[in-house]
Amino acid sequence: MAYTTGYEYDIFISYSHVDNETPDKSEGWIDQFHKKLNVQLSQFVGKANVVKIWRDIELKGNEEFDSVISHRIKTSALFITILSTGYFKSKYCQDELQCFHDFAQSSSLGLSVDKMRRIVNVKIADIDYNTFSKNLGRTSCFKFHDEKGRPMRTKLDEFDDQIWELAKNIHSTMETIKAIKISDSDNSSDNFLHSPQISKKIPVFFADVSDSLAGDRDRVIDDLENSEVEILKMLPPPYDAKPHEEDVIKSAKHAWLTIHLLDQYPTKKIENLSESYDQKQLELCLEHGKSQWIWMPDELKPEKITNAGHKKFLTKIKQINQSSCNLLNCNPHFMLIVQKSKVV
């Protein structure tokens, strides 16, 4: 988990890959910015390797915005934009910004905490503020360019000064979010465990599983149904792609948690599509759901799977699941219920 309570990542850096290119194989501007910011934040919090900063280091080209990136954005406390000509011309960057803006705006925390924006703008080119989209907000940017509009040289004292100012602002925002999240968690747990007025069960969507995991799924469901949990309708049916997708999105939005058990075997493939039902359901739940519990066996090695589509899918999910069990933003009481299962 991140330093900021309730999140998987403290910061998501959104940037155009053209701004990290160099004539040789040396570190690019974004690489050096990332490293220096991480060091300065570590010094502010007083410990190394506790602040989690993530950025997509793979050049996407014209690929579509994918569910893995969407998940990382939605589980980040703050969102840094590296504003340049390339950033505004990149549809992928604009999709990332839109994703964080919409998700943060609809969250209980919102886009701002104590007058501090969760979208932090870093300007590395002399770009007119009037060209900014409304998603960037009306707050001033951290200026990281020289008088000619070129990215500031990373070895200058002025660069280190700006990194310090940026890190100071981010640290203050993280501490504010942390205090709010801890307070909300304490109040939520106390109300959930002790209020006699609460009788409504927690809605949970259990995604489709392979035949090899059907017994594990049934055992988990039995455990959960004996507690404060309502298991939503299993999908499929419907089997047709469009109605199936519509029903999964409805369930993902309604559910407090979605559960996904995965192994080396995919479920049945959706007709006329390359994806299987478990793959599509996880993709939609990551995009539309509140929280996901994703489980894979510790010994599972995606690179040894012969099914090419399932191999690619599990490799991407492994990037999300840093451990065999990933619980995100869960009520502590409900976590205890889930952990009773032998699957964990």
Secondary structure, 3 states (H helix, E strand, C coil): CCCCCCCCEEEEEECCHHHHCCCCCCCCHHHHHHHHHHHHHHHHHCCCCCCCEEECCCCCCCCCCCHHHHHHHHCEEEEEEEECHHHHHCHHHHHHHHHHHHHHHHCCCCCEECCEECEEEEECCCCCHHHCCHHHCCCCCEECECCCCCECCCCCHHHHHHHHHHHHHHHHHHHHHHHHHHHHHHHHHHHHHHCCCCCCCEEEEECCCCHHHHHHHHHHHHHHHCCCEEECCCCCCCCCHHHHHHHHHHHHHHCCEEEEECCCCCCCECCCCCCEHHHHHHHHHHHHCCCEEEECCCCCCHHHCCCHHHHHHHHHHHHHCCCCEEECCCCHHHHHHHCCCCCC
